[in-house]
Amino acid sequence: MRLDKYLKVSRIIKRRTVANEACGAGRVTVNGKAAKAGLDIKEGDIIEIRFGNNTTKVQVLKTSENVRKDDAAGMYKSIE
């Protein structure tokens, strides 16, 4: 699954265009490397997103094309 689509489906970022812009601006890293929006995400990957002074770090638990809002939080695990 594409990185920008994963961020939207898992509801880490609300809109796919915002996720795409964040990737293009270099604010998203996957496994410690800068990531483009088209990067293929798989289970076990570590995604880090920087917005201003805030940094969100999550581990991918599963990838699904369609997920209900209630189940979206189960797609990733927050890492502190």
Residue, then its C-alpha position, 0 to 999 in steps of 0.5 A: m500500500r502507498l504511504d500516503k494512502y496508508l496515512k489517510v486510511s489509518r487516519i494518522i493524517k486526515r486527507r490524502t493530499v495533506a499526507n502527499e504534501a507532507c511526504g513531498a516536504g520531507r517531513v515523513t521518514v520510514n525506517g529512518k529514511a526520507a520517504k516519498a508518497g508512493l513508497d510501498i508500506k508493509e507490516g513492521d515498518i516504522i513511520e515518523i512524521r514531523f509537524g512543527n515541534n511535534t513528532t509522531k512515531v508509529q509502527v505499522l501493524k497491518t495494511s488494509e485498503n478499506v477500514r472502518k473508523d473504529d478499526a483504524a487505530g488498530m492498524y498501527k501502534s504508537i511508539e514513544 
